Amino acid sequence: MVQIVGWAAHEAAVEQLVRSHAAIPDGAPVRLAKRTSNLFRARAASDTPGLDVSGLAGVIEVDPATRTAQVQGMCTYEDLVAATLPHGLIPLVVPQLRTITLGGAVTGLGIEATSFRNGLPHESVLEMDVLTGSGEVVTARPDGEHADLFRSFPNSYGSLGYATRLHIELEAVPPRVALRHLRFDDVTSATGAIEKIVEAGEHAGVRVDALDGAAFAPDEVYLTLATWTDEDGPTSDYTGQQIYYRSLQERTRDLLTMHDYLWRWDTDWFWCSGAFGVQHPLVRRVWPRRWRRSDVYHRLVGLDRRFDVVGRLDRRAGRPQRERVIQDIEVLGERLPEFLEWFDAEVGMRPVWLCPLRLREVDGDVRTWPGYPLEPRRTYVNVGFWGTVHVGDDAPQGPTNRAIEAKVHELGGHKSLYSEAFHPREVFDELYGGIALAEVRRRYDPTGRLTGLHDKVVHTQ
């Protein structure tokens, strides 16, 4: 169990954060002083000091009686789960990668296999403290004085401020997870199964607590149905020589500890660790387990970008320049077959991750969010794809990413903003609540200290 920081330490850390805000010169942009990130877009270099969030990376308290937790904004889900799981509790949605922070998942949107019933991470937030652009810390709730900030904060990516504390709901869980891997010969059949499972909450008479999958080819699609369980028996270990994503093709049933299920994708960064040779049996034997995790791979990508290692090898071999295609998009379930047919023809990257989601419904009520407008009581499917394609000299202009963005827009979907985006401002504002966001920005950041969302995330070349 990780150390609980407590309220006194938290309040001292917030005071230090406010002082660091005051120390940033007038006119200089306000940004976080942090060295790690799960973003895949360039961050502008700056010589000005950033916000000191060094004391805001822990859990303040866990309350098993109310099934809630008070969590600092920079706390990673790895540390959050380590604090809650000994109590038989987990966050309602635990994003796939260990070092995603709770504040980051709320302001930047997170998703995982429980999202078909629990929505996205911000939908389990009861209240949060936010440092605004003006340097004030306000408490935002679903109603009351700062309800506008509460509603607009999700998907604002720091353009409205930074969460210092979040009060979140937790879910009671048993120690293990039973998995069923179902194969489908086409995505249309898989989509039909997704709709039925989401509506019924079960399959073949067995409750489904979590649902995701992977499409390896047009005629090889898997859905993984997870059920929280006390079932006895040996559990699989995918932190060693075995690789989780391959088990979808090799097994129909599996049993994992809850801990290992939550981080099943992190060990090999889904399937992306293959780019570093980590999936080769000989390399895997000598690659330390402590380095088999997403943040290590992310740092390796950063080194490659800095020194252009892969680019130099491609040029030496006479291969066309690569474009990074690292995106998560969402379309309504009925549009998924059309998107993947287009994606196979125009991009050709497999496997891709599939994760159904719905806005969370509580006692018949569905709350909507202006920064990422989804239709209530409709099933969307997130498609995640992460890699590179050889396109030639225009790779820096992102032709493949632009085409994906246009297709998703045509299909009435959205894309996550953790990676490169290209929409012109009027389209961007339509998709991501730009008008509503601007009104909230004027209230909480009247002098424009924080970078606006479009300016922060959209590729300008």
N, C-alpha and C positions, 0 to 999 in steps of 0.2 A: 504494500500500500504506500502511495506517495505521501509526503508530508503535507498536512493541511496548514495553510499559511495563517488562517485566522483573520479576524476583522481589523485588529490593530495594525498588523503588517500591511494589510490591504489599504487602509486609510493613509498610511505613511507613503505608500507607493503612488497613490493618486495625488497626494500633495507634491511629490517629486515630479510627477508628470505635468501638473499645472505649472510648476516653476520652470520646467524645461520649455513649455509653450511660451511663457512670458519672456524667456531668454532669446527666442528666435527674433531676429531683427524685423521691424516693420517692413512690409513689402516682400519679404522672403517667403517662399512657399512653406507650408507646414506639412511635414511628412514624418513617418515613423523612422526611428533610428534602429533598424534591425538588419541583420546580415543574412538571414535565411528567408526563403519565400517558396511558395508553391505556384507562383505565377509563371506563365510562359510568354511574357511580353517584356520588352526592354523597359527598364526603369531609368528615368532621366538622372544623370549624375548631378550632385549638388555638393557645394562646399559649405553650406550652412548647416548648423547643428539640427538634429532631428529631435523628435519627441522621445523622452526617456521612458521606455516601457519595460525596463529591465526588472522591475519589481511586480509586474502584472502577469506573471506566467504560471500561476498556481490555482489550486482549488481553495476557496475560502471555507466552505463547510458543505457537508453532505447530510441531509436530513432523511433518514430511512422512513420515518413515520409519515411524512408528507410526500415522500418520493420526489424530492426536489434537491437541487444543488445550487449553491452560490459560487460562481466561477469567474475568475479574472479573464479579461478579453484575450490575452496572449497565451492562455493555457492551451497546450496541445491536446488533441483527443487521446493521445497515448497516455498522458498524465491524468486526464479526466477519467478515463476508463479504469486506470489503475486505482483511482480513489473510490470509484463507485462499485466496481465489480465485487470486491470483498463483501459488500452489503447485499449482493444479489441484485444489483441495479445497473442499468446502462442508460445513456442518453437515448431518446426516442429514435434518433437517426445518428449513426456513427459513420462519417465519411471514410472512404476506403484507405486513406493514407494517414499514417501515424502522426505526422507533424503538422497537419492542418490544424489551425487554431480555432477555438470556438468563435471568437470574434470574427475571424476570417470567413468561417463557414456561414455566419449570419449575414455579414455585409457583402459576401461574395457568392453566396449560395453553395450549399453542399448537397449531396445526394447519396443514397445508398439503397440497399435492397429492402429496407423497411419503408421506403418512401411511398410505396403504393397504398399504405394504410396510415402512415404518420406524416406524410408531406415532406417538407424540407426543414432543415434545422431551425430556421427562424420561427417556424410554426409551433415550437414547443417552448418559446421564450415567454416568460410571464412578465418580466420587466427588465430593463437594462439601464445602466448609467452610461452616458455618452459624453465624451469631451468634444465640444463643438468647435467650429472654426474660430469663434470669438474667444475661446479659452475658458468657457464656462462648462461645468459638469452638471448635466441635467438628468433626471430620472424619467425615462419614457415608458409609458404603459399603454395598453390597448385603448384606454379612455383617459380623459383628463387633459391637463394643460399641454402635454407634449405628445399627444396621440398622433399628431401629424408626423413627428419624427419617428415614432415607433413604426408606423405603417410604411414610411418611405425608406427606412434604413436598409432593409434587405435589398441586395444587389446595387447598393450605392458605392461600394468599393472605396470607402474612405472619403468620398466627396461630401458627406454630411457630418463627418466626425468619426471618432474611434470609440468602440465600446470598451469601458474599463471594467464593468461588472455585468454579468448576465445571470438572472435567476431563471433556471430551466426545470422543466419536468423530466422525470426519469421513469423508466419502465422496469418492472420486476421480471427477472429472467432466471431460469434454471441453469445448471452448469454446462449443459451440452446442447449441441445442435445436430439434428438429423437432416441429411440432405438427400434429395432425389433429383437426379439429372435426367431430364426428358429430352429425347432427340426428336427433331422435326425435319422433314425433307424439304420444306420451303418456309419462307418467312411468313407467308399468309396464314398457314396453319399455326405457326407459333403465335402470331398476333391474335388469332381467334382464341387460343388457349389463355393468353395473357388476360384478355377481356373477361373470360369466364372466371378465372382464378381471382382477379381483382374484385369482381362483383360478389362472388360467393365467399371469398376468404378461405377457400379450401380446394383440394383436388383429390378425387377418388375417396372422399370421406375423411381425409386427413387435413387438419388445420394447416394453413400456410402463414408463417409469421414473417417471412422475408422472401423476396422474389427478384432474381436477376438472371442474366444469361450471357451467352456469347454466340456470335455467328461466325463460324470458321470459313464458310463458303455458302453460296446461294442454296445449296442442297444439304447443308449441315449446320443446323441451328439447335442450340441447347438452351433450355430453361432450367435453372436450379431453384428448387422449391425447398426452403429451409423451415424446419419446425423446431421450436424450443422444446427441449426434452430432458428428462432425468434418466434416459436410457443408459443401461450399463453396456460395457463392452469396450474393446480396444478402439482408440481414436487415431486418426491419421495425423501425421506430422509433415507439413509442407515447408518447414523451415530448414530441412536437411536436403537429401538428394532428390526427393520427390518434388514435383512442381505442380502447384494447385491447378492452373488452367488446363493442363493436360489431363487431369483427372476427370474433367467433364466428358472427355472422349473415351476414357478408359473404364469408367465405373458408372453404374446406375444408382448406387447408394453409397453413402459415406457418413461418417460420424466424426465430429470435431468438438473440441472444447469450445465454450463460448468465446474465450480469449482468442483462440486460434482462428475461429470463424470471423471475428471482427477484423482481424488483420490478415486474412487469407490472401488478399490482393497485394498487400504492401511488400511482402517478401521479395517478389519478382516484379514489382511495379506493374501489376497485371502480367503482361508478357514481355514488357519492354526491356527487362534485364538481359534478354538475348543479345541486344546490341553491344553489350560489354563482354559477351562470352560466358556469362555466369551460368547459363543453362547447360553448357557442355559439362559432362560428368567429371572430366579431369580437372577443369577449372573450378567447378563447384566444390570439389574436395579440399582445395587449398584456399578458396575464398572464405575468409572468416564469417561465421554466422552473423556477427555483430555488424558486418558490412552489407548483409543482404536485406536492404531496406531502402525505401523510396528516397529518403533525403540524401543518402550516399549517391544513388544514381543521378539525382537532380544536380548534385555538385559536380559530378563527372560531365554532365551535359554543359554546365556552366564553364568548365575548363575547356571543353571542346569549342564552345562559342568564342571563348577568349583567345585561344591559340589556333583555331580553324584547322584542327587535326584532320577531321574527315574531309573537309574541303580540299586540303592539300593532297590527300590520298586520291580523291576523285580526279583532280586535275592531272595528277601524275599518270593515272590510268586512262585518261581521256574520256571520263564519264561526264555527262551534263551536270550542271550545278543543281544542288538539292534545294527543295523548299520544305520547310518544316510544316507538317500538317498535324497539329495538336489541338483537338477541339472536342467539346461535348455539345451536342445539339439536342433539342427536344421537338418532336412532332407528335400530333395526335396519333393514337395507335393505328387508326385506319389508313394513315398516310405513310406508315413505316415501310410497307412493301415498295411503294413508289420511290421513296427516298433511297432505299438500299439498292434498288434496280439501277437508279441513276448513279449512285455512288460506285457501284461495281464497274459500270461502263466508263465513268469519267475519272475515277481515282484509283480503284482497284486495291484498296488496302484491307487486309484481313489478318487476324480476326478483329471484330469490333465488339465492344461491350454493349449490352442491352439492359436497361434498368427502368421498369415502369414506375410512374409516379402519379399522384393525384394531390390536389389541395386537400389538406386535412379537414375532416368533418368531425365536429364535436357537438353532440346533442342536437344534430340536425342543422347546425350552423356551419357555414364555410366562409372563412375570412379571405378576402382578396388583397393583393399587394401591388401597388401601382408601378413599382420598379421592375416587376416581372409578371405581367398579366397573363394568368392561365385561366381557362374556363372551369368554373366549379363543376364537380361531379363528372368530369371527363378524364379519361385515361390517356396520359402522354407516355411516350417511351423516349428515354434518354439514350442516345447513341454516342459512345465514346470511341475515338480513334486517335492514335498517337504514333507518329512516325515521320518519315520523310518520303518525298517522291522526287524523281529526277525530272526537272522541267526546262533547264537551260538558263540562259543569261538573264531572263526576266524573273528569276526566282525571288529577288528582293522585293518585287512588287506584289508577291503573293497571289499569282493567278489562280491556283487551285483553291486556296482559302477564300478568295473572292467568289469563285464559282459556287463553292459550298454555301457560303453565306447567302448568295442570291437564290439558290435552290430552296434552302430552308425558309427564306422569306416567302417565296412563291407558294410553299406548302402551308403557310400560316404558322410556322414554328418559330422557335427562338434558339439562340446559341448562348452558351456561357461566355463570360467576358474575361476569364482568367488568361486567355491567350489573345492572339491578334484579332482585331476587328477592323472593318473597313467601311461600314455604312456611312453615307453622308448624314449630316446632322439632322435634317428633317426626317429621314427614315429612322435614324437612331432614336430620336425623341419620340416618335410614334411607337416604337417597339418597347422602349424602356422607360416610359413615363416621364419624358423630359420636361414637360410643362409643369407637372405636379412637383417634380424634383426641384425645379428652379424656384418655385414658390417657397419650398421648405428651406432651400439654401439661403434665400434672401432673409429669412427670419433668423437662422442660426449662424450664418456666416456673412454678415452684411458687408464686410470689407473684402470678401473674396480671398481669404487666406488659404483655403483648401482648393485644390485643383478640381475643376468640374469633371463629371463622369465622362463625357464625350472626349474632352481633351486628355483625360488620363488613359483611356483604353483604346481609342481609335488610332489606327496606323495612318500617319499623315503623308507618307510618300506617294 
